[in-house]
Amino acid sequence: MMAIKIGMTPPHIGGFIKRSVLPDDMTVTEAAKILGVGRPALSTLLNENASLSPEMALRVEKAFGVKMDTLLKMQARYEAYDMRQREKSIKVKPFDFGETGEAAPA
């Protein structure tokens, strides 16, 4: 598995699978048949327009040997990084527990 350095943008898992898991000469259609999925679904993932589902991760593990857990950790790392980039757009006020630890009155 590739090492992720601090501050490095994590790769989208679809691009990783396309570049590092599938054989270079394998078509999307061939890979979809091997995985038992539709070509459009796989293409959307490989072109970085969809997230990796646990089921697809397991299919990749069974077909190509890359552990499902590794793939899902990479997906989670990518999603967490992406959310941090959009953090300022999420407007939520901190909850005030007050001195007693109970919810403050509205």
KACOR-V139624 format. One record per residue. N is the residue number from 1. PHI is phi in radians with two decimals (* if undefined). PSI is psi in degrees with one decimal (* if undefined). D_LAST is the distance of its C-alpha to the last C-alpha in Angstrom with 1 decimal. Layout:
N&PHI&PSI&D_LAST / N&PHI&PSI&D_LAST
This chain:
1&*&146.6&49.9 / 2&-1.30&144.2&49.2 / 3&-1.43&139.6&47.5 / 4&-1.81&119.9&44.3 / 5&-1.52&150.4&44.3 / 6&-1.00&132.5&41.2 / 7&1.49&-9.3&40.2 / 8&-1.45&137.5&42.2 / 9&-1.22&122.7&40.7 / 10&-1.13&144.8&40.9 / 11&-1.30&150.6&43.2 / 12&-1.18&136.5&42.2 / 13&-1.09&-31.9&43.5 / 14&-1.09&-43.8&45.4 / 15&-1.14&-37.6&47.4 / 16&-1.08&-47.0&48.0 / 17&-1.08&-43.7&49.4 / 18&-1.07&-44.7&51.5 / 19&-1.51&-31.8&53.0 / 20&-2.05&-12.1&53.2 / 21&-1.93&-52.0&53.4 / 22&-1.27&141.8&55.4 / 23&-1.04&144.3&59.0 / 24&-0.99&-33.9&59.8 / 25&-1.62&6.3&62.2 / 26&-1.51&131.2&59.9 / 27&-1.41&162.3&58.7 / 28&-1.09&-39.3&55.3 / 29&-1.07&-44.7&57.0 / 30&-1.10&-45.4&58.9 / 31&-1.10&-40.8&55.8 / 32&-1.08&-41.1&53.9 / 33&-1.11&-43.9&56.8 / 34&-1.07&-41.7&56.8 / 35&-1.39&-15.9&53.1 / 36&1.29&35.4&53.3 / 37&-2.24&167.2&50.7 / 38&-1.29&146.6&51.1 / 39&-1.01&-43.9&52.2 / 40&-1.05&-39.7&49.4 / 41&-1.12&-43.9&46.7 / 42&-1.19&-42.2&48.6 / 43&-1.05&-42.7&49.3 / 44&-1.06&-41.6&45.7 / 45&-1.15&-50.3&44.8 / 46&-1.12&-28.3&47.8 / 47&-1.57&13.6&47.1 / 48&1.12&34.6&43.6 / 49&-1.97&8.6&41.8 / 50&-2.62&156.8&40.3 / 51&-1.49&160.0&38.8 / 52&-1.48&124.0&40.9 / 53&-1.49&157.4&40.1 / 54&-1.01&-36.6&40.9 / 55&-1.13&-44.3&43.7 / 56&-1.14&-38.3&45.2 / 57&-1.05&-42.0&45.0 / 58&-1.17&-38.1&46.9 / 59&-1.10&-42.1&49.5 / 60&-1.11&-42.2&50.1 / 61&-1.04&-48.5&50.5 / 62&-1.13&-37.3&53.0 / 63&-1.46&-41.3&54.9 / 64&-2.09&-3.3&54.9 / 65&1.53&-3.2&54.1 / 66&-1.43&124.9&50.9 / 67&-1.01&134.4&48.5 / 68&-0.96&-44.2&45.5 / 69&-1.04&-40.9&43.3 / 70&-1.10&-46.9&44.5 / 71&-1.09&-42.7&43.8 / 72&-1.22&-32.9&40.3 / 73&-1.14&-40.6&39.5 / 74&-1.12&-39.7&40.8 / 75&-1.10&-45.3&38.7 / 76&-1.11&-41.0&35.5 / 77&-1.09&-42.4&36.5 / 78&-1.10&-45.8&37.0 / 79&-1.15&-39.8&33.7 / 80&-1.12&-43.1&31.8 / 81&-1.08&-45.4&33.8 / 82&-1.06&-42.6&33.2 / 83&-1.15&-39.6&29.4 / 84&-1.08&-33.0&29.5 / 85&-1.18&-25.5&31.4 / 86&-1.82&11.1&28.6 / 87&-0.93&-41.9&25.8 / 88&-1.16&-21.0&25.0 / 89&-1.44&-9.8&24.5 / 90&-1.61&109.5&21.6 / 91&-1.73&101.7&18.4 / 92&-2.41&130.3&15.6 / 93&-1.48&141.3&13.2 / 94&-1.08&142.5&13.6 / 95&-1.32&136.1&11.1 / 96&-1.79&109.6&10.5 / 97&-1.44&-13.8&11.8 / 98&1.17&-169.5&12.3 / 99&-1.24&-33.7&15.5 / 100&-1.50&-11.0&15.4 / 101&1.50&0.2&14.9 / 102&-1.69&163.6&12.0 / 103&-1.11&138.1&8.7 / 104&-1.25&145.9&6.4 / 105&-1.12&148.4&3.8 / 106&-1.26&*&0.0
